[in-house]
Amino acid sequence: MTQDSCYLLGYIVRTHGTSGDVVIFLDVDYPEDYEDLDSVYFELKGDLVPYFVERFNLQKQSKAIVRFEEVDTIEKAQALVGTSLYLPLDSLAELEDEEFYYHEIKGYTVIDESKGELGIVREVYSLNGQDLIAMDYQGVEVLIPTAEDIVLKADKENKKLLVNLPEGLLEVYLENGSDSDNVPDDAD
């Protein structure tokens, strides 16, 4: 199994108790869909290694307390803190035509309804409950909120992401990118 054939499920945040349980953060929209997990892949030293789930207890805020087979001491659990967890792409549910998973749109061309072609999707960040699409525009990283009225459609066949950016969004990033050039000489 390789990372290219998987998606990031989440990561191990910390240990829980002294018998090997860990707390995982589920970096997904619907954590409850994963309560019946049988196994996950851990990223260990660049390789994906399968681990089997003994117990899964979903908590609040996209967290779960999990017991994995053969992780039966706090020392073994501590060694896994920070580890990323993956599942195979083929385990994802099929989406409607306009819907998309974030990992799918990396490399898509961003096209604004009024400004035309803008740049390429580099990454999608989840920051404080807000998901943001990162794209390079004129040498500056621009973050686009994933709200339905902004991100209109993903054309999977042509690898294009149609957006309707709020007025002034691009200009804010372009102005911020050049602030260091606009510092007055007489500033004390």
N, C-alpha and C positions, 0 to 999 in steps of 0.2 A: 504494500500500500504506500502510495506517495502523497505528499501534500497537494499536488496538482489534482488528484482524484478525490480530495476531501474538502470539507469546509470546517471552519473554526467553530466549535460548539461553545467553548469558554475556556476557563483556566482554574487551576486550584489556587484558592486564596489563602487558606491557612488550615492548620490541623483543628480537630474538634475532639476533645477528650484525650484519653491516653491509650486507646486500643486500636488506633490506626485510621479512624474516621477522618475525612477531610471535608472542608467547605469548598464548594465550587461555585463560581459565578457563571451563569448561563447567558452568553452573549447572543441571545436569540429573541425574537418577538414574542413567542408563546412558550415559555418554560414548561408549562403543564403538558405540552406535547411530548416531553422527554421523560416522563415519570416511569415509563416501562422499559427503559434502556437495559439491554443485556450486556453491552460492551461499548467501549470507546477506544480511541487510539490516543496514546500519550506521545508527545514529541519529546524524545529522550536523545540527546546528543545528535540531533539532526535526523534521527530515524523515527518512524511511527511504529509504536509497539502496542499491540492489543492488550487491554486490561478488562476483566470481567467484573460486572457490577453485582455485588451481593445484596446491597440495600441502598435505596434512593429515597430520601425524605425531602420533598420540596419545601422551601421556606419562603419568606417574603423577599421582595426586591431582587428577583431573579437568582436567588441562591438556593443551594441544596446541600444537605449533609449526606455524604456518600461513603459507603464502605466498599472497597475493591478487594477482590480475592487476592490473597497473599500479601496484603498490606495490613498487618495485624499488630504493629507496634507504632508508638509515636515517632520513633526514629525513622522508620520506613516512610511514614506519612510526611514528616518534616522534609525528607529528601525530595518529595514531589511538589512542595509548595512552589508556585510560580509556573508549573508545567502547563502547557497549552493542551487542550483536549480537542480531538477531531472526530468527525464522522464521515463516512463515504458520501459523495455527492449523490449517488443513486438512491440514498435513503430519504432525500428531500421530497416533499410533496409537490405534485405538479401545480403550477400556477396558471391563472388566466392569462390571456395574451398580453394585456397591459401591465400585469404585475411582474416583478422581478426580484431576485435575490441580489443583495449588494455585491457579492463576489462575482456575479455575472456581468456587471456593468463596467468593471475595470477594463480600460482600453477603449471604451466607447467614445465616439465623438459627440461632444456636447453642442447642441444646436438650439439657439434662442429663437423664439418666434419672430422677434423684431430685428435682432442684431446678426442673425445667421450663425455660421460656424464659429465656435469660440475656442475650443481646446479639447483635450483628452482627459477622461476620468483616470486619475492616478490611484485614488484610495477612497474609502468611505469610513469616516470616523464616527464613533458613538461617544459623545461628550455630554455628561450630565443630563442624560435623557434626551438629548437632541442629536439626531443623525445628520451628518454633513458630508456632502460629496466634495472631494478635493480635486481641483483641476488647475492646470497651469494656464494662465492667460497673460500674454505679453510679458513672460518671464516672472510673473508673480503668482503665488498660490492663492486661488480664490475658493472659498468655502460656500457651497450652495446648500441651503436647507432642503430637506427631503419632503417638505409639505406637498400635499396633492395639488395645490393650486400653483406650485412652482415647478415641480417635476411632473410633466404631463404624460409622457409615454416613453417606453423603452422599445425601440424597433430592433428586436433581437436578430432578425435576418440581416439587416444592414449595419448592425452595431452602432446605432445612433440613439442618443438620449435627448428627447425634445423637452425643452424647458421654457418657462416664461419668467425670467428673472425680474425681481422687484426693481423699480426705477432707482438708479443710482448705486446699485450693489457693486458693479464692476468698478465704478469710479472711486468708491470708498477704498477698495483694495489698491488701486493704482495710486491714489493720493498717499495712502499709508506707506506704500513701497518706496516713495520718493521723499518722505519726510526728512531724512537725514541730509538731503541736498538743500533743504529749505531753511536751515538753521541760520538766523541772522549772525553776521560777523561780530556785532557789538553786544551779543548776549553775555551777561556776566553771571 
